Amino acid sequence: MSALDRLDTATADTLRLVLGRRAPDVLKALAETEDPPTELRERVGRAMQIEFSGEVSGPDWEPSPHGVRVDDALGWFYASFPVERP
């Protein structure tokens, strides 16, 4: 099982789409691990933020659909792989 298999379908699809374009090496690393280390989680976050950095228009409280999508995907991703495990 890879880290992508542990995510809900929408989140996994968003990560595959963005990382496939922006950071294929990060996507490959994510697909090869079940529990991504902190460094890999940070690389996923940076790639997602860079991909969508030009897509947010208007005030911060009015993100574009791309901004909402990346926020939701990163939220689910980080919630699925918390830094501290019980």
CORDAGI-V517813 format. One record per backbone hydrogen bond with DSSP energy under -0.5 kcal/mol. NH is the residue of the N-H (numbers start at 1). CO is the residue of the C=O. E is the energy in kcal/mol with one decimal. If there is no record, write none. Layout:
nh=(NH:NH)
co=(CO:CO)
e=(E:E)
This chain:
nh=(3:3:5:6:6:7:12:13:14:15:16:17:18:19:20:21:22:23:26:27:28:29:30:31:32:32:33:41:42:43:44:45:46:47:48:49:50:51:52:53:53:55:56:57:62:68:69:70:71:72:73:74:75:76:77:78:79:80:81:82:85)
co=(30:33:2:2:3:4:8:9:10:11:12:13:14:15:16:17:18:19:23:23:24:25:26:27:28:29:30:37:38:39:40:41:42:43:44:45:46:47:48:49:50:52:52:55:59:64:65:66:67:68:69:70:71:72:73:74:75:76:77:79:83)
e=(-1.2:-2.5:-0.5:-0.8:-0.8:-1.1:-2.6:-2.7:-2.2:-2.6:-2.6:-2.5:-2.7:-2.7:-1.9:-1.2:-3.3:-1.5:-0.8:-2.1:-2.5:-2.2:-2.5:-2.2:-0.8:-0.5:-0.9:-2.3:-2.4:-2.0:-2.2:-2.2:-2.5:-2.4:-2.4:-2.4:-2.7:-2.3:-1.7:-0.6:-0.9:-1.7:-0.5:-0.5:-2.3:-2.2:-2.4:-2.6:-2.2:-2.8:-2.6:-2.7:-2.4:-2.5:-2.4:-3.0:-2.1:-1.8:-1.1:-0.5:-0.5)
